[in-house]
């Protein structure tokens, strides 16, 4: 790889992060916000009204983040995003030698549908810990240091997770949600895209554009968004759910001494941007998470920012 290409890639990466980080941060907070629709019971079985923020739109969340935390809040999660993106980019460019598309972006090597599936799952497993840290750094009410990694990890991870970091992979339902999303995209949308709209992704002059086939593909993308959006919302909720462990208890249902450390690194405001679910009553898996979201917050909560997932599916036809 030539020096000029490295400079151009670095500039492109910086520019994309400047745009993507705030947009992703707003999306994560919007989908992570816990907003039960009715009264809930406190530990003494008394009725207690939920008083957390009610945000009904993506742009409403963006306005709230900026009002409470300013630009610093919009760029929460910058450092883990930068680190993970840089590592994955270097891995792809120098070790996996992934081919470039005509748009100058990189895609997985053409190894067949199952090769692409295993490749994508492998990349997900590599990036999962940094994705979890990114989501948690975005949703935490604490002010994190950009350079003090040890202090940030102490805030974002429980003592259990710091002692046994691999426990993140066993967060109930998280891997199931991520793998399900990948399977639908790679085994479902991928082959249909190549079958119905090959001219858009390959740019081959031998192919002719068919409005009928594109309309069918668009319908498939709309239907798939109805499945993928809930999976993305569930994955967000499960990623920010911290793991507490004790030998005689379920790994997330009980706190042990030291697993609920308090810090004084709160932002300079008494108002939280989003509401977070009590860690003492965790989601127990993918299905349990979906059921509780529907029961507590309504079915519409599983479709927060559905249009972003839809636009992503449509945009994939041109890559």
Secondary structure, DSSP 8 states (H G I E B T S, - for coil): --HHHHHHHHHHHHHHHHHHHHHHHHHHHHHH----SS-EE-TTS-EE---S----SHHHHHHHHHHHHHHHHHTTTHHHHHHHHHHHHHIIIIII---B-TTS-B------HHHHHHHHHHHHHHHHHHHHHHHHHHH-SB---SS-HHHHHHHHS-HHHHH-GGGGGGSTTHHHHHHHHHHIIIIIIIHHHHHH-HHHHH--TTS---HHHHHHHHHHHHHHHHHHHHHHHHHHHHHT------TTS-TTT---TTTT---S-B-S-SS-SS----TTS---SHHHHHHHHHHHH-GGGGGTTHHHHHHHHHHGGG-
